Amino acid sequence: MRGLLVAALTLAIFSSSLVAQQWRWPDQPKNLTVLPAATTAKELQRTMFSFTSALGVKCLYCHVGEEGKDWSEFDFPSDNKPEKDKARTMLKMMKAINTQYLSELPGHSATSLEVSCITCHRGNAVPILLEDKLKNTFNHHGIDSTINQYRALREQFYGGFTFNFKEGTLLRLADKIMEDTTKTSAAIQVLNLNIEMYPAFAFSYVHLASIYEDQGKVEAAIENYQQAIKLNPKDERLKKQLERLQGKK
């Protein structure tokens, strides 16, 4: 429901801005180096709107102009912004994927499978996975900022398609953090956050058990395996791990 409300408000604002614009889409667009030279005004409009929607940006992201100014004052043909060249490169890549690679997959002709900007971007100007975004924050600002960012992004984007907030995301983040063996305590905080968000997800406890065993904290490892087994009582592998640890006591 929240996502539908946001979409409706966005559409209303965007529609209002279009009414205010005193600008017409050109019948003969200039400086098209990737899009076909014969692209019509309607086709150009549809393509540009697909870009802004897929990347969650406005026209100024790639084009020269000023916020709040009428589009008639924008210099759309200009190549002064590097983002425009990046967009052209991405369009070439997308075309190659669709025409050269997907077409070679067995059975592809019977499907409508096609890559578009939104396939990867999903409303992000930079197409990045949530765990990678959080890891970047961790690298530069530490675990507290990382956890705060996760909570803020979850509040803003949960239920949408921009980021994946399923149980496995924080597990993958913990694994990335533990590539540096001196950061184990931060990984434990991430796993505890995952337990807070998904208390019925057994594998958070399994990961904690593994960490504690590596640290020689057998009792803590046993407790976490026991909790995992409560949540997943048919998992014989977990039971064997628990028996093995209990034999160390």
C-alpha positions in Angstrom: 0.0 0.0 0.0 2.8 2.4 0.9 4.5 1.7 -2.4 1.3 2.4 -4.3 0.9 5.7 -2.5 4.5 6.8 -3.2 4.0 5.8 -6.9 0.8 7.8 -7.1 2.3 10.9 -5.5 5.3 10.6 -7.8 3.1 10.4 -10.9 1.0 13.3 -9.7 4.1 15.5 -9.2 5.6 14.4 -12.4 2.4 15.0 -14.4 2.1 18.5 -12.9 5.6 19.3 -13.9 4.9 18.2 -17.4 1.9 20.5 -17.6 4.1 23.4 -16.5 6.8 22.7 -19.0 6.6 24.9 -22.1 8.7 22.6 -24.2 8.0 20.2 -27.1 9.8 16.9 -27.8 11.8 17.4 -31.0 10.6 15.8 -34.2 14.3 15.5 -35.3 16.4 14.9 -32.2 20.0 16.1 -32.3 23.2 14.3 -31.4 21.9 10.8 -31.3 24.9 8.5 -31.4 23.4 5.3 -30.0 19.6 5.7 -30.5 18.5 5.4 -34.1 18.7 8.7 -36.1 15.1 8.2 -37.1 13.9 8.2 -33.5 10.6 10.0 -33.3 9.5 12.5 -30.6 7.2 9.9 -29.0 9.9 7.3 -29.0 12.4 9.7 -27.5 10.0 10.7 -24.8 9.2 7.1 -23.9 12.9 6.2 -23.9 13.9 9.2 -21.7 11.1 8.5 -19.2 12.2 4.9 -19.0 15.7 6.1 -18.0 14.6 8.4 -15.3 12.3 5.7 -13.9 14.9 3.0 -14.0 17.6 5.1 -12.4 15.5 7.2 -10.0 16.9 10.4 -11.4 15.8 13.5 -13.2 16.9 14.9 -16.6 19.7 16.9 -15.0 21.5 13.7 -14.2 22.7 13.4 -17.9 21.7 16.7 -19.4 22.9 20.3 -19.1 20.4 22.7 -17.4 19.3 24.2 -14.1 16.9 22.7 -11.6 13.5 24.4 -11.8 14.1 25.9 -15.3 11.9 25.2 -18.2 13.1 22.4 -20.5 13.3 24.9 -23.3 16.4 26.3 -21.5 18.2 23.0 -21.3 21.0 22.1 -23.7 19.9 18.5 -24.4 22.3 17.8 -27.3 25.3 18.8 -25.1 27.9 16.2 -24.3 29.4 18.1 -21.3 28.2 15.7 -18.7 30.1 12.4 -18.4 27.0 10.6 -17.3 25.6 11.0 -20.8 28.6 9.0 -22.2 28.1 6.4 -19.5 24.5 6.1 -20.5 25.5 5.5 -24.1 28.0 2.8 -23.1 25.4 1.1 -21.0 22.9 1.2 -23.9 25.5 -0.5 -26.1 26.1 -3.1 -23.5 22.3 -3.7 -23.1 21.9 -4.1 -26.8 24.8 -6.6 -27.0 23.3 -8.7 -24.2 19.9 -8.8 -25.8 21.0 -9.4 -29.4 24.2 -11.3 -29.1 24.0 -13.3 -25.9 20.4 -13.9 -24.8 19.5 -14.9 -28.3 22.0 -17.8 -28.1 20.4 -19.3 -25.0 18.4 -22.5 -25.8 14.7 -21.8 -25.9 15.2 -18.0 -25.9 13.0 -17.5 -28.9 10.0 -18.9 -27.0 10.4 -16.4 -24.2 10.1 -12.6 -23.9 13.3 -12.4 -21.8 15.0 -9.1 -22.4 17.4 -6.9 -20.4 16.6 -3.3 -19.8 18.0 -0.5 -17.6 15.6 -1.3 -14.8 16.8 -5.0 -14.7 19.9 -3.9 -12.8 19.3 -0.3 -11.6 15.9 -0.8 -10.0 15.6 2.8 -9.1 19.3 3.3 -8.3 21.6 5.6 -10.3 24.4 3.2 -9.4 23.2 -0.5 -9.7 24.6 -1.9 -6.4 23.4 -4.7 -4.2 22.4 -3.8 -0.7 25.1 -5.9 0.9 27.8 -4.1 -1.2 26.4 -0.7 -0.4 26.5 -1.6 3.3 30.0 -3.0 3.0 31.2 0.3 1.5 29.7 2.1 4.4 31.4 -0.3 6.8 34.7 0.2 5.1 34.6 4.0 5.5 32.5 4.6 8.6 32.3 1.5 10.7 29.7 -0.9 12.0 27.4 1.6 13.8 26.9 3.7 10.6 26.4 0.5 8.7 23.6 -0.7 11.0 22.0 2.8 11.0 22.1 2.8 7.2 20.5 -0.6 7.0 17.6 0.6 9.2 17.2 3.8 7.3 17.2 2.1 3.9 14.8 -0.6 5.2 12.4 2.1 6.4 12.6 3.9 3.0 12.6 1.0 0.6 11.2 -2.1 2.2 8.5 -3.6 0.1 9.9 -2.1 -3.1 12.3 -3.6 -5.6 15.3 -1.2 -5.2 17.0 -3.3 -2.5 16.7 -6.9 -1.4 15.9 -7.0 2.3 15.4 -10.8 2.5 17.1 -12.9 5.2 20.2 -13.8 3.1 21.3 -10.2 2.6 22.8 -9.6 6.0 24.3 -13.1 6.0 26.2 -12.2 2.9 27.3 -8.9 4.5 28.6 -10.7 7.5 30.6 -13.1 5.2 32.1 -10.1 3.4 33.0 -8.4 6.7 34.6 -11.6 7.9 37.0 -11.7 5.0 39.0 -9.5 7.3 39.5 -11.9 10.3 40.0 -8.9 12.7 36.4 -7.7 12.1 34.6 -10.7 13.6 32.9 -8.6 16.3 31.3 -6.5 13.6 30.1 -9.6 11.7 28.5 -10.8 15.0 26.6 -7.5 15.2 25.3 -7.9 11.7 24.1 -11.4 12.4 22.4 -10.3 15.6 20.7 -7.6 13.5 19.5 -10.3 11.2 18.1 -12.2 14.1 16.3 -9.1 15.2 14.7 -8.7 11.8 14.1 -12.4 11.1 14.0 -14.3 14.4 12.7 -17.5 12.8 15.7 -17.7 10.3 17.8 -20.6 11.5 20.9 -19.8 9.5 21.8 -16.6 11.4 22.3 -18.9 14.4 24.3 -21.4 12.4 26.6 -18.6 11.3 27.0 -17.4 14.8 27.7 -20.9 16.0 30.5 -21.3 13.5 32.1 -18.0 14.5 32.0 -18.8 18.2 33.5 -22.3 17.6 36.3 -20.7 15.7 36.9 -18.4 18.7 36.9 -21.4 21.0 33.7 -20.4 22.7 32.1 -23.9 22.7 29.2 -23.1 25.0 28.1 -20.1 22.9 28.4 -22.2 19.7 26.3 -25.0 21.3 23.6 -22.5 22.3 23.3 -21.1 18.8 23.2 -24.6 17.3 20.4 -25.5 19.7 18.5 -22.4 18.7 18.9 -23.3 15.0 17.7 -26.8 15.6 14.6 -25.5 17.4 13.8 -23.5 14.3 14.8 -26.3 11.9 14.3 -29.6 13.8 14.5 -31.8 10.7 18.0 -30.7 9.8 20.2 -33.7 10.6 23.4 -31.9 9.6 22.8 -29.4 12.4 22.2 -32.1 14.9 25.5 -33.8 14.0 27.3 -30.5 14.4 25.7 -30.1 17.9 26.7 -33.6 18.9 30.2 -33.0 17.8 30.5 -29.9 19.8 28.9 -31.4 22.9 31.6 -34.1 22.7 34.2 -31.4 23.2 32.9 -30.3 26.6 
